[in-house]
Amino acid sequence: MKRAALFLIAGPLGITAYGLVRLWGRSDGVYGPGFDWQAAHLVALAGMVCFVPAVLALSGLLPRSRWRDGVVVLTFVGLAATMVQFGADIVEGLLAADRAEMSALAADFKDIPGVEVAVYDVVPQLFFLGLVVLAGMLAARRRLPWWSAPLLLVGIVLPVVTLDLLPIAGLCMLAALAPALPALRQPGERAGSPMPVG
C-alpha cells in the first residue's frame, strides 16, 4: 500500500504542476501550441493517471458494498473523460501550427456529436463528484476528518472561478486527502477501521 500513498500524493500534485506550467506558459502572452502547452497537458495527464490507483486505494479503506463500487465506477467514468480531454488537447497542440489552428481543431473535435457533453461539459465532472462522495464516505467511517470533503470541494470549485487558481486547487485536494496517507502506508490495513484519535 506504500505505492498507493505515492499515487495519492502525485495525483493532486499533477494538478498543481499543470497550473504552474500553465501560468509560466501564459507569462509571455503566447500559450500554445508549443513546449509550454505540451508540458502542461502531459503533466496534467500524468496526474490523472495517478488518480486511478489512488481512487482504488481510497476505496479499499471502505467495506465492500455496491454503493462503494458504484462511486468508484462513477469516478472512473469521469476520469476517463478527463483523460480523453487532455489527450485531445495534446494531439491538437501537436497538429496545429498556431493558436488559431489549434482552436479550429478543438472546435472540429467538439462538433462531433456527443463529444462536448462526454468529454468537456458533463461527464468529466463525474470524476470530481465521485472524489467528493468518496471523501464523504471515508469521513463517515473516520478514515478522513470531517473537513476533507468540504476542502476537496473548494479545490474543485477554484478552477471554475479561474484556471489561474489550479496550483492552489491541487494543494487543497492534496491537503484534503493527505490524512488517509498513514492508513495507506500500513500493510494489511483493515477496511473500515477508524482513524486513531489523540
MARLO-214724 format. One record per residue: residue in three letters; z, y, x of N, C-alpha, C in turn; residue number from 1; chain. Coordinates in nm, 3 decimals, m for minus. Layout:
N
{pt ALA; {Z; Y; X}; {Z; Y; X}; {Z; Y; X}; NUM; A};
...
! end
This chain:
198
{pt MET; {0.000; m0.122; 0.081}; {0.000; 0.000; 0.000}; {0.000; 0.128; 0.086}; 1; A};
{pt LYS; {0.024; 0.115; 0.216}; {0.026; 0.234; 0.301}; {m0.111; 0.301; 0.302}; 2; A};
{pt ARG; {m0.217; 0.221; 0.300}; {m0.351; 0.277; 0.298}; {m0.374; 0.355; 0.169}; 3; A};
{pt ALA; {m0.318; 0.306; 0.059}; {m0.331; 0.376; m0.069}; {m0.269; 0.515; m0.061}; 4; A};
{pt ALA; {m0.157; 0.526; 0.011}; {m0.093; 0.656; 0.027}; {m0.185; 0.754; 0.100}; 5; A};
{pt LEU; {m0.260; 0.705; 0.197}; {m0.355; 0.791; 0.270}; {m0.466; 0.838; 0.176}; 6; A};
{pt PHE; {m0.514; 0.751; 0.090}; {m0.618; 0.789; m0.004}; {m0.566; 0.893; m0.104}; 7; A};
{pt LEU; {m0.440; 0.879; m0.144}; {m0.380; 0.973; m0.237}; {m0.371; 1.113; m0.176}; 8; A};
{pt ILE; {m0.351; 1.118; m0.046}; {m0.348; 1.246; 0.025}; {m0.491; 1.299; 0.044}; 9; A};
{pt ALA; {m0.582; 1.209; 0.081}; {m0.718; 1.250; 0.114}; {m0.796; 1.303; m0.005}; 10; A};
{pt GLY; {m0.771; 1.248; m0.124}; {m0.844; 1.293; m0.242}; {m0.825; 1.442; m0.270}; 11; A};
{pt PRO; {m0.701; 1.486; m0.293}; {m0.679; 1.630; m0.315}; {m0.718; 1.717; m0.196}; 12; A};
{pt LEU; {m0.694; 1.667; m0.073}; {m0.733; 1.746; 0.043}; {m0.884; 1.762; 0.052}; 13; A};
{pt GLY; {m0.958; 1.665; m0.002}; {m1.104; 1.679; m0.008}; {m1.144; 1.798; m0.095}; 14; A};
{pt ILE; {m1.071; 1.817; m0.206}; {m1.098; 1.932; m0.292}; {m1.063; 2.062; m0.220}; 15; A};
{pt THR; {m0.951; 2.063; m0.149}; {m0.912; 2.182; m0.072}; {m1.016; 2.213; 0.035}; 16; A};
{pt ALA; {m1.059; 2.110; 0.108}; {m1.159; 2.129; 0.214}; {m1.291; 2.179; 0.156}; 17; A};
{pt TYR; {m1.328; 2.124; 0.042}; {m1.450; 2.169; m0.026}; {m1.441; 2.319; m0.055}; 18; A};
{pt GLY; {m1.329; 2.361; m0.109}; {m1.311; 2.502; m0.140}; {m1.316; 2.591; m0.017}; 19; A};
{pt LEU; {m1.254; 2.544; 0.093}; {m1.253; 2.624; 0.215}; {m1.392; 2.635; 0.277}; 20; A};
{pt VAL; {m1.464; 2.523; 0.282}; {m1.601; 2.526; 0.339}; {m1.691; 2.612; 0.250}; 21; A};
{pt ARG; {m1.671; 2.603; 0.120}; {m1.749; 2.684; 0.026}; {m1.724; 2.833; 0.051}; 22; A};
{pt LEU; {m1.597; 2.872; 0.068}; {m1.565; 3.013; 0.096}; {m1.628; 3.058; 0.228}; 23; A};
{pt TRP; {m1.623; 2.971; 0.327}; {m1.685; 3.004; 0.456}; {m1.835; 3.021; 0.440}; 24; A};
{pt GLY; {m1.897; 2.931; 0.364}; {m2.042; 2.940; 0.343}; {m2.083; 3.065; 0.268}; 25; A};
{pt ARG; {m1.997; 3.111; 0.177}; {m2.030; 3.230; 0.098}; {m1.998; 3.360; 0.172}; 26; A};
{pt SER; {m1.931; 3.350; 0.285}; {m1.885; 3.471; 0.355}; {m2.000; 3.557; 0.406}; 27; A};
{pt ASP; {m2.116; 3.494; 0.432}; {m2.231; 3.572; 0.480}; {m2.325; 3.610; 0.367}; 28; A};
{pt GLY; {m2.285; 3.580; 0.244}; {m2.368; 3.616; 0.129}; {m2.481; 3.520; 0.098}; 29; A};
{pt VAL; {m2.496; 3.416; 0.180}; {m2.603; 3.318; 0.158}; {m2.540; 3.178; 0.160}; 30; A};
{pt TYR; {m2.530; 3.118; 0.043}; {m2.468; 2.986; 0.032}; {m2.566; 2.889; m0.032}; 31; A};
{pt GLY; {m2.624; 2.804; 0.051}; {m2.714; 2.701; 0.007}; {m2.857; 2.750; m0.013}; 32; A};
{pt PRO; {m2.951; 2.660; 0.016}; {m2.930; 2.531; 0.085}; {m2.907; 2.553; 0.234}; 33; A};
{pt GLY; {m2.856; 2.452; 0.298}; {m2.828; 2.463; 0.440}; {m2.704; 2.385; 0.478}; 34; A};
{pt PHE; {m2.661; 2.402; 0.600}; {m2.549; 2.324; 0.653}; {m2.421; 2.346; 0.574}; 35; A};
{pt ASP; {m2.393; 2.472; 0.540}; {m2.268; 2.501; 0.469}; {m2.265; 2.433; 0.332}; 36; A};
{pt TRP; {m2.375; 2.438; 0.260}; {m2.385; 2.373; 0.128}; {m2.364; 2.223; 0.140}; 37; A};
{pt GLN; {m2.434; 2.162; 0.234}; {m2.425; 2.017; 0.250}; {m2.285; 1.975; 0.296}; 38; A};
{pt ALA; {m2.228; 2.049; 0.390}; {m2.094; 2.017; 0.440}; {m1.992; 2.023; 0.328}; 39; A};
{pt ALA; {m1.998; 2.130; 0.247}; {m1.902; 2.146; 0.138}; {m1.912; 2.031; 0.038}; 40; A};
{pt HIS; {m2.035; 1.997; 0.001}; {m2.053; 1.895; m0.102}; {m2.027; 1.753; m0.049}; 41; A};
{pt LEU; {m2.055; 1.730; 0.078}; {m2.024; 1.599; 0.136}; {m1.873; 1.579; 0.143}; 42; A};
{pt VAL; {m1.800; 1.684; 0.180}; {m1.654; 1.676; 0.185}; {m1.598; 1.651; 0.045}; 43; A};
{pt ALA; {m1.654; 1.722; m0.053}; {m1.609; 1.704; m0.192}; {m1.637; 1.561; m0.239}; 44; A};
{pt LEU; {m1.755; 1.510; m0.209}; {m1.790; 1.374; m0.249}; {m1.697; 1.272; m0.184}; 45; A};
{pt ALA; {m1.665; 1.293; m0.057}; {m1.572; 1.204; 0.012}; {m1.435; 1.206; m0.056}; 46; A};
{pt GLY; {m1.392; 1.325; m0.098}; {m1.265; 1.336; m0.168}; {m1.266; 1.259; m0.299}; 47; A};
{pt MET; {m1.377; 1.268; m0.373}; {m1.388; 1.194; m0.498}; {m1.382; 1.043; m0.475}; 48; A};
{pt VAL; {m1.448; 0.997; m0.368}; {m1.445; 0.854; m0.335}; {m1.302; 0.810; m0.306}; 49; A};
{pt CYS; {m1.225; 0.894; m0.238}; {m1.086; 0.860; m0.207}; {m1.000; 0.849; m0.332}; 50; A};
{pt PHE; {m1.039; 0.919; m0.438}; {m0.962; 0.911; m0.561}; {m0.972; 0.773; m0.627}; 51; A};
{pt VAL; {m1.075; 0.696; m0.595}; {m1.090; 0.564; m0.657}; {m0.971; 0.474; m0.622}; 52; A};
{pt PRO; {m0.945; 0.447; m0.493}; {m0.827; 0.366; m0.460}; {m0.697; 0.437; m0.493}; 53; A};
{pt ALA; {m0.696; 0.571; m0.490}; {m0.573; 0.644; m0.522}; {m0.534; 0.622; m0.668}; 54; A};
{pt VAL; {m0.630; 0.629; m0.758}; {m0.602; 0.608; m0.901}; {m0.557; 0.464; m0.925}; 55; A};
{pt LEU; {m0.623; 0.369; m0.858}; {m0.583; 0.230; m0.873}; {m0.440; 0.209; m0.824}; 56; A};
{pt ALA; {m0.405; 0.273; m0.713}; {m0.270; 0.259; m0.660}; {m0.167; 0.322; m0.753}; 57; A};
{pt LEU; {m0.197; 0.438; m0.807}; {m0.104; 0.503; m0.900}; {m0.085; 0.419; m1.026}; 58; A};
{pt SER; {m0.194; 0.364; m1.077}; {m0.184; 0.280; m1.197}; {m0.104; 0.153; m1.168}; 59; A};
{pt GLY; {m0.107; 0.109; m1.042}; {m0.030; m0.009; m1.004}; {0.120; 0.012; m1.007}; 60; A};
{pt LEU; {0.163; 0.138; m1.015}; {0.305; 0.168; m1.026}; {0.353; 0.159; m1.171}; 61; A};
{pt LEU; {0.261; 0.132; m1.262}; {0.293; 0.119; m1.404}; {0.279; m0.026; m1.447}; 62; A};
{pt PRO; {0.355; m0.069; m1.547}; {0.338; m0.204; m1.600}; {0.199; m0.221; m1.661}; 63; A};
{pt ARG; {0.147; m0.342; m1.654}; {0.016; m0.367; m1.713}; {0.019; m0.347; m1.863}; 64; A};
{pt SER; {m0.084; m0.278; m1.914}; {m0.097; m0.259; m2.058}; {m0.240; m0.214; m2.087}; 65; A};
{pt ARG; {m0.282; m0.232; m2.210}; {m0.416; m0.186; m2.248}; {m0.426; m0.035; m2.237}; 66; A};
{pt TRP; {m0.318; 0.035; m2.269}; {m0.316; 0.180; m2.260}; {m0.337; 0.226; m2.116}; 67; A};
{pt ARG; {m0.265; 0.164; m2.022}; {m0.282; 0.200; m1.880}; {m0.424; 0.172; m1.834}; 68; A};
{pt ASP; {m0.476; 0.055; m1.870}; {m0.612; 0.019; m1.827}; {m0.715; 0.111; m1.889}; 69; A};
{pt GLY; {m0.691; 0.152; m2.015}; {m0.784; 0.244; m2.081}; {m0.788; 0.379; m2.012}; 70; A};
{pt VAL; {m0.670; 0.427; m1.969}; {m0.664; 0.555; m1.898}; {m0.737; 0.545; m1.764}; 71; A};
{pt VAL; {m0.722; 0.433; m1.695}; {m0.791; 0.413; m1.568}; {m0.943; 0.412; m1.588}; 72; A};
{pt VAL; {m0.989; 0.342; m1.690}; {m1.133; 0.337; m1.719}; {m1.184; 0.478; m1.751}; 73; A};
{pt LEU; {m1.110; 0.550; m1.835}; {m1.147; 0.688; m1.870}; {m1.159; 0.774; m1.745}; 74; A};
{pt THR; {m1.060; 0.760; m1.656}; {m1.060; 0.838; m1.532}; {m1.180; 0.803; m1.445}; 75; A};
{pt PHE; {m1.211; 0.676; m1.435}; {m1.324; 0.633; m1.351}; {m1.459; 0.674; m1.408}; 76; A};
{pt VAL; {m1.471; 0.677; m1.540}; {m1.596; 0.725; m1.601}; {m1.619; 0.871; m1.564}; 77; A};
{pt GLY; {m1.513; 0.951; m1.576}; {m1.525; 1.091; m1.536}; {m1.548; 1.108; m1.388}; 78; A};
{pt LEU; {m1.485; 1.024; m1.308}; {m1.501; 1.030; m1.163}; {m1.643; 0.995; m1.123}; 79; A};
{pt ALA; {m1.701; 0.895; m1.188}; {m1.840; 0.856; m1.159}; {m1.935; 0.971; m1.190}; 80; A};
{pt ALA; {m1.912; 1.038; m1.303}; {m1.998; 1.152; m1.339}; {m1.984; 1.265; m1.237}; 81; A};
{pt THR; {m1.862; 1.287; m1.190}; {m1.838; 1.391; m1.090}; {m1.911; 1.358; m0.960}; 82; A};
{pt MET; {m1.910; 1.231; m0.921}; {m1.981; 1.188; m0.800}; {m2.131; 1.208; m0.814}; 83; A};
{pt VAL; {m2.185; 1.178; m0.931}; {m2.328; 1.199; m0.955}; {m2.361; 1.347; m0.944}; 84; A};
{pt GLN; {m2.273; 1.432; m0.996}; {m2.294; 1.576; m0.990}; {m2.301; 1.624; m0.845}; 85; A};
{pt PHE; {m2.205; 1.582; m0.762}; {m2.208; 1.621; m0.622}; {m2.328; 1.561; m0.550}; 86; A};
{pt GLY; {m2.362; 1.436; m0.584}; {m2.478; 1.373; m0.523}; {m2.606; 1.448; m0.556}; 87; A};
{pt ALA; {m2.619; 1.492; m0.681}; {m2.737; 1.569; m0.721}; {m2.744; 1.700; m0.645}; 88; A};
{pt ASP; {m2.628; 1.766; m0.629}; {m2.625; 1.892; m0.555}; {m2.669; 1.871; m0.410}; 89; A};
{pt ILE; {m2.628; 1.760; m0.351}; {m2.665; 1.730; m0.213}; {m2.816; 1.707; m0.202}; 90; A};
{pt VAL; {m2.871; 1.627; m0.293}; {m3.015; 1.598; m0.291}; {m3.096; 1.725; m0.314}; 91; A};
{pt GLU; {m3.053; 1.807; m0.410}; {m3.124; 1.932; m0.437}; {m3.121; 2.024; m0.316}; 92; A};
{pt GLY; {m3.007; 2.025; m0.246}; {m2.996; 2.106; m0.125}; {m3.088; 2.057; m0.014}; 93; A};
{pt LEU; {m3.110; 1.926; m0.008}; {m3.200; 1.870; 0.094}; {m3.346; 1.899; 0.063}; 94; A};
{pt LEU; {m3.381; 1.897; m0.066}; {m3.521; 1.913; m0.106}; {m3.565; 2.059; m0.112}; 95; A};
{pt ALA; {m3.473; 2.150; m0.134}; {m3.508; 2.290; m0.156}; {m3.525; 2.367; m0.026}; 96; A};
{pt ALA; {m3.618; 2.461; m0.028}; {m3.640; 2.547; 0.088}; {m3.553; 2.672; 0.082}; 97; A};
{pt ASP; {m3.514; 2.711; m0.039}; {m3.431; 2.831; m0.054}; {m3.346; 2.818; m0.180}; 98; A};
{pt ARG; {m3.265; 2.920; m0.204}; {m3.173; 2.917; m0.318}; {m3.247; 2.909; m0.451}; 99; A};
{pt ALA; {m3.357; 2.983; m0.461}; {m3.432; 2.985; m0.587}; {m3.489; 2.846; m0.618}; 100; A};
{pt GLU; {m3.542; 2.780; m0.516}; {m3.597; 2.647; m0.538}; {m3.486; 2.547; m0.571}; 101; A};
{pt MET; {m3.370; 2.563; m0.510}; {m3.258; 2.474; m0.540}; {m3.213; 2.492; m0.684}; 102; A};
{pt SER; {m3.209; 2.616; m0.730}; {m3.171; 2.643; m0.869}; {m3.273; 2.584; m0.965}; 103; A};
{pt ALA; {m3.401; 2.590; m0.928}; {m3.506; 2.534; m1.012}; {m3.494; 2.382; m1.020}; 104; A};
{pt LEU; {m3.463; 2.318; m0.907}; {m3.444; 2.173; m0.906}; {m3.324; 2.133; m0.992}; 105; A};
{pt ALA; {m3.217; 2.212; m0.983}; {m3.098; 2.185; m1.064}; {m3.130; 2.199; m1.212}; 106; A};
{pt ALA; {m3.208; 2.301; m1.247}; {m3.246; 2.321; m1.386}; {m3.332; 2.206; m1.437}; 107; A};
{pt ASP; {m3.423; 2.157; m1.353}; {m3.507; 2.043; m1.392}; {m3.423; 1.919; m1.418}; 108; A};
{pt PHE; {m3.321; 1.899; m1.333}; {m3.233; 1.783; m1.349}; {m3.153; 1.795; m1.479}; 109; A};
{pt LYS; {m3.103; 1.914; m1.507}; {m3.024; 1.935; m1.628}; {m3.109; 1.923; m1.754}; 110; A};
{pt ASP; {m3.240; 1.946; m1.740}; {m3.329; 1.937; m1.856}; {m3.352; 1.794; m1.902}; 111; A};
{pt ILE; {m3.318; 1.697; m1.817}; {m3.330; 1.556; m1.857}; {m3.231; 1.533; m1.970}; 112; A};
{pt PRO; {m3.276; 1.475; m2.082}; {m3.187; 1.458; m2.198}; {m3.057; 1.385; m2.163}; 113; A};
{pt GLY; {m2.947; 1.445; m2.200}; {m2.815; 1.384; m2.179}; {m2.750; 1.416; m2.047}; 114; A};
{pt VAL; {m2.826; 1.466; m1.951}; {m2.770; 1.489; m1.817}; {m2.665; 1.599; m1.818}; 115; A};
{pt GLU; {m2.692; 1.709; m1.887}; {m2.598; 1.820; m1.884}; {m2.461; 1.780; m1.941}; 116; A};
{pt VAL; {m2.464; 1.701; m2.048}; {m2.338; 1.655; m2.108}; {m2.271; 1.550; m2.020}; 117; A};
{pt ALA; {m2.351; 1.454; m1.970}; {m2.295; 1.339; m1.898}; {m2.252; 1.373; m1.756}; 118; A};
{pt VAL; {m2.319; 1.469; m1.693}; {m2.295; 1.494; m1.551}; {m2.226; 1.628; m1.524}; 119; A};
{pt TYR; {m2.235; 1.721; m1.619}; {m2.182; 1.855; m1.592}; {m2.074; 1.901; m1.690}; 120; A};
{pt ASP; {m2.106; 1.902; m1.818}; {m2.020; 1.973; m1.913}; {m1.903; 1.893; m1.968}; 121; A};
{pt VAL; {m1.924; 1.766; m2.000}; {m1.823; 1.691; m2.075}; {m1.763; 1.575; m1.997}; 122; A};
{pt VAL; {m1.844; 1.479; m1.957}; {m1.793; 1.354; m1.902}; {m1.711; 1.374; m1.774}; 123; A};
{pt PRO; {m1.750; 1.463; m1.680}; {m1.665; 1.481; m1.561}; {m1.522; 1.524; m1.592}; 124; A};
{pt GLN; {m1.504; 1.591; m1.706}; {m1.369; 1.636; m1.742}; {m1.276; 1.519; m1.772}; 125; A};
{pt LEU; {m1.335; 1.402; m1.802}; {m1.252; 1.285; m1.828}; {m1.174; 1.243; m1.704}; 126; A};
{pt PHE; {m1.229; 1.270; m1.586}; {m1.158; 1.240; m1.462}; {m1.026; 1.318; m1.456}; 127; A};
{pt PHE; {m1.034; 1.446; m1.482}; {m0.915; 1.531; m1.474}; {m0.819; 1.501; m1.589}; 128; A};
{pt LEU; {m0.874; 1.478; m1.707}; {m0.789; 1.441; m1.820}; {m0.715; 1.311; m1.791}; 129; A};
{pt GLY; {m0.786; 1.213; m1.736}; {m0.724; 1.085; m1.703}; {m0.614; 1.099; m1.600}; 130; A};
{pt LEU; {m0.635; 1.186; m1.501}; {m0.533; 1.208; m1.398}; {m0.406; 1.266; m1.459}; 131; A};
{pt VAL; {m0.422; 1.364; m1.548}; {m0.306; 1.426; m1.611}; {m0.231; 1.325; m1.698}; 132; A};
{pt VAL; {m0.304; 1.246; m1.775}; {m0.240; 1.145; m1.860}; {m0.168; 1.041; m1.773}; 133; A};
{pt LEU; {m0.232; 0.999; m1.664}; {m0.171; 0.902; m1.574}; {m0.043; 0.958; m1.513}; 134; A};
{pt ALA; {m0.047; 1.086; m1.474}; {0.072; 1.150; m1.419}; {0.183; 1.157; m1.524}; 135; A};
{pt GLY; {0.145; 1.185; m1.649}; {0.244; 1.187; m1.756}; {0.307; 1.051; m1.779}; 136; A};
{pt MET; {0.226; 0.946; m1.772}; {0.278; 0.810; m1.789}; {0.373; 0.775; m1.675}; 137; A};
{pt LEU; {0.337; 0.816; m1.554}; {0.424; 0.790; m1.438}; {0.554; 0.869; m1.449}; 138; A};
{pt ALA; {0.545; 0.993; m1.499}; {0.665; 1.074; m1.516}; {0.757; 1.012; m1.622}; 139; A};
{pt ALA; {0.697; 0.957; m1.726}; {0.778; 0.895; m1.832}; {0.858; 0.776; m1.780}; 140; A};
{pt ARG; {0.807; 0.710; m1.677}; {0.877; 0.597; m1.615}; {0.948; 0.637; m1.486}; 141; A};
{pt ARG; {0.958; 0.767; m1.464}; {1.031; 0.821; m1.349}; {0.970; 0.776; m1.217}; 142; A};
{pt ARG; {0.841; 0.755; m1.216}; {0.769; 0.730; m1.090}; {0.719; 0.861; m1.031}; 143; A};
{pt LEU; {0.713; 0.966; m1.116}; {0.683; 1.102; m1.075}; {0.784; 1.194; m1.145}; 144; A};
{pt PRO; {0.814; 1.310; m1.086}; {0.903; 1.405; m1.154}; {0.834; 1.467; m1.275}; 145; A};
{pt TRP; {0.912; 1.527; m1.364}; {0.858; 1.581; m1.488}; {0.754; 1.689; m1.464}; 146; A};
{pt TRP; {0.766; 1.763; m1.352}; {0.677; 1.876; m1.327}; {0.542; 1.837; m1.268}; 147; A};
{pt SER; {0.523; 1.710; m1.237}; {0.397; 1.668; m1.175}; {0.276; 1.690; m1.266}; 148; A};
{pt ALA; {0.288; 1.647; m1.391}; {0.174; 1.663; m1.484}; {0.141; 1.810; m1.509}; 149; A};
{pt PRO; {0.241; 1.899; m1.535}; {0.207; 2.042; m1.551}; {0.144; 2.103; m1.426}; 150; A};
{pt LEU; {0.196; 2.068; m1.308}; {0.140; 2.123; m1.184}; {m0.001; 2.071; m1.162}; 151; A};
{pt LEU; {m0.025; 1.944; m1.194}; {m0.159; 1.887; m1.184}; {m0.255; 1.962; m1.276}; 152; A};
{pt LEU; {m0.206; 1.993; m1.396}; {m0.289; 2.068; m1.492}; {m0.322; 2.207; m1.439}; 153; A};
{pt VAL; {m0.226; 2.271; m1.374}; {m0.251; 2.403; m1.313}; {m0.362; 2.391; m1.209}; 154; A};
{pt GLY; {m0.352; 2.288; m1.124}; {m0.454; 2.268; m1.022}; {m0.592; 2.244; m1.080}; 155; A};
{pt ILE; {m0.598; 2.180; m1.196}; {m0.726; 2.152; m1.261}; {m0.784; 2.277; m1.326}; 156; A};
{pt VAL; {m0.696; 2.362; m1.380}; {m0.742; 2.482; m1.453}; {m0.784; 2.594; m1.357}; 157; A};
{pt LEU; {m0.722; 2.603; m1.240}; {m0.750; 2.714; m1.148}; {m0.899; 2.732; m1.118}; 158; A};
{pt PRO; {m0.976; 2.625; m1.086}; {m1.118; 2.646; m1.057}; {m1.199; 2.691; m1.178}; 159; A};
{pt VAL; {m1.145; 2.670; m1.299}; {m1.213; 2.719; m1.419}; {m1.210; 2.872; m1.420}; 160; A};
{pt VAL; {m1.102; 2.930; m1.369}; {m1.091; 3.075; m1.359}; {m1.192; 3.127; m1.258}; 161; A};
{pt THR; {m1.191; 3.069; m1.139}; {m1.290; 3.099; m1.035}; {m1.290; 2.986; m0.933}; 162; A};
{pt LEU; {m1.408; 2.948; m0.887}; {m1.418; 2.840; m0.788}; {m1.356; 2.880; m0.654}; 163; A};
{pt ASP; {m1.332; 3.008; m0.634}; {m1.268; 3.053; m0.511}; {m1.124; 3.003; m0.500}; 164; A};
{pt LEU; {m1.067; 2.955; m0.611}; {m0.930; 2.903; m0.610}; {m0.926; 2.753; m0.583}; 165; A};
{pt LEU; {m1.039; 2.694; m0.550}; {m1.044; 2.550; m0.521}; {m0.945; 2.506; m0.412}; 166; A};
{pt PRO; {m0.931; 2.580; m0.302}; {m0.834; 2.536; m0.200}; {m0.692; 2.525; m0.254}; 167; A};
{pt ILE; {m0.651; 2.623; m0.337}; {m0.517; 2.618; m0.396}; {m0.508; 2.506; m0.498}; 168; A};
{pt ALA; {m0.617; 2.484; m0.572}; {m0.619; 2.377; m0.672}; {m0.594; 2.241; m0.608}; 169; A};
{pt GLY; {m0.660; 2.215; m0.495}; {m0.641; 2.088; m0.426}; {m0.498; 2.071; m0.378}; 170; A};
{pt LEU; {m0.437; 2.180; m0.329}; {m0.299; 2.172; m0.283}; {m0.202; 2.149; m0.399}; 171; A};
{pt CYS; {m0.232; 2.208; m0.515}; {m0.149; 2.184; m0.633}; {m0.156; 2.037; m0.674}; 172; A};
{pt MET; {m0.275; 1.980; m0.669}; {m0.292; 1.840; m0.705}; {m0.217; 1.750; m0.607}; 173; A};
{pt LEU; {m0.224; 1.785; m0.478}; {m0.153; 1.707; m0.378}; {m0.002; 1.715; m0.399}; 174; A};
{pt ALA; {0.048; 1.836; m0.425}; {0.192; 1.852; m0.447}; {0.237; 1.777; m0.572}; 175; A};
{pt ALA; {0.151; 1.772; m0.674}; {0.187; 1.703; m0.798}; {0.196; 1.552; m0.779}; 176; A};
{pt LEU; {0.108; 1.497; m0.696}; {0.102; 1.352; m0.679}; {0.184; 1.301; m0.560}; 177; A};
{pt ALA; {0.220; 1.392; m0.469}; {0.290; 1.353; m0.347}; {0.422; 1.278; m0.370}; 178; A};
{pt PRO; {0.498; 1.307; m0.477}; {0.623; 1.232; m0.497}; {0.603; 1.082; m0.515}; 179; A};
{pt ALA; {0.481; 1.038; m0.542}; {0.454; 0.894; m0.554}; {0.432; 0.828; m0.418}; 180; A};
{pt LEU; {0.418; 0.908; m0.312}; {0.386; 0.852; m0.181}; {0.490; 0.752; m0.129}; 181; A};
{pt PRO; {0.621; 0.779; m0.141}; {0.717; 0.680; m0.090}; {0.701; 0.543; m0.155}; 182; A};
{pt ALA; {0.675; 0.541; m0.286}; {0.657; 0.414; m0.355}; {0.531; 0.342; m0.306}; 183; A};
{pt LEU; {0.425; 0.420; m0.278}; {0.301; 0.358; m0.232}; {0.312; 0.306; m0.090}; 184; A};
{pt ARG; {0.403; 0.362; m0.013}; {0.421; 0.317; 0.126}; {0.504; 0.190; 0.135}; 185; A};
{pt GLN; {0.574; 0.155; 0.028}; {0.660; 0.038; 0.031}; {0.583; m0.087; m0.010}; 186; A};
{pt PRO; {0.578; m0.189; 0.076}; {0.508; m0.312; 0.041}; {0.577; m0.383; m0.075}; 187; A};
{pt GLY; {0.496; m0.433; m0.167}; {0.551; m0.511; m0.277}; {0.632; m0.431; m0.374}; 188; A};
{pt GLU; {0.600; m0.300; m0.385}; {0.673; m0.214; m0.479}; {0.653; m0.265; m0.621}; 189; A};
{pt ARG; {0.762; m0.278; m0.695}; {0.756; m0.333; m0.830}; {0.717; m0.225; m0.929}; 190; A};
{pt ALA; {0.618; m0.255; m1.014}; {0.574; m0.161; m1.115}; {0.687; m0.133; m1.213}; 191; A};
{pt GLY; {0.698; m0.004; m1.248}; {0.796; 0.035; m1.347}; {0.933; 0.069; m1.291}; 192; A};
{pt SER; {0.956; 0.049; m1.161}; {1.086; 0.084; m1.104}; {1.098; 0.235; m1.097}; 193; A};
{pt PRO; {1.210; 0.293; m1.139}; {1.224; 0.438; m1.138}; {1.239; 0.492; m0.996}; 194; A};
{pt MET; {1.212; 0.622; m0.983}; {1.234; 0.688; m0.855}; {1.384; 0.691; m0.827}; 195; A};
{pt PRO; {1.424; 0.677; m0.701}; {1.566; 0.689; m0.669}; {1.614; 0.830; m0.695}; 196; A};
{pt VAL; {1.734; 0.843; m0.744}; {1.791; 0.974; m0.776}; {1.902; 1.003; m0.676}; 197; A};
{pt GLY; {1.906; 1.126; m0.625}; {2.014; 1.163; m0.537}; {1.967; 1.243; m0.419}; 198; A};
! end
